[in-house]
């Protein structure tokens, strides 16, 4: 959980179980109000009220194909992006 102020507005960034919520805290005027609003958002996120999906795991699906293509173009003397 992080609370920060940017351009005169308070923002929060909350991540629970791989689900991330970034919100502008429009009604917060002080850091204490921003922390209280962030706690409410954190509870809603914990209860999955926002219906935010988990972030997918990063997978290198095409890495072997890309490497073979670059290797072939390097050995043949061609530029790879033509």
RAHUNOR-V85330 format. One record per residue. RES is the residue in one letter. PSI is psi in whole degrees, 0 to 359 (999 if undefined). Layout:
res->RES psi->PSI
res->RES psi->PSI
//
This chain:
res->X psi->130
res->X psi->143
res->X psi->128
res->X psi->161
res->X psi->131
res->X psi->130
res->X psi->38
res->X psi->2
res->X psi->150
res->X psi->138
res->X psi->155
res->X psi->151
res->X psi->113
res->X psi->134
res->X psi->124
res->X psi->125
res->X psi->36
res->X psi->0
res->X psi->131
res->X psi->138
res->X psi->126
res->X psi->126
res->X psi->151
res->X psi->130
res->X psi->84
res->X psi->324
res->X psi->352
res->X psi->129
res->X psi->337
res->X psi->167
res->X psi->323
res->X psi->318
res->X psi->323
res->X psi->321
res->X psi->320
res->X psi->317
res->X psi->324
res->X psi->323
res->X psi->322
res->X psi->315
res->X psi->320
res->X psi->319
res->X psi->317
res->X psi->321
res->X psi->321
res->X psi->323
res->X psi->1
res->X psi->39
res->X psi->336
res->X psi->349
res->X psi->46
res->X psi->128
res->X psi->156
res->X psi->149
res->X psi->130
res->X psi->150
res->X psi->143
res->X psi->127
res->X psi->138
res->X psi->82
res->X psi->325
res->X psi->13
res->X psi->319
res->X psi->323
res->X psi->319
res->X psi->317
res->X psi->318
res->X psi->322
res->X psi->315
res->X psi->322
res->X psi->317
res->X psi->317
res->X psi->329
res->X psi->317
res->X psi->332
res->X psi->350
res->X psi->3
res->X psi->161
res->X psi->139
res->X psi->337
res->X psi->42
res->X psi->999
//
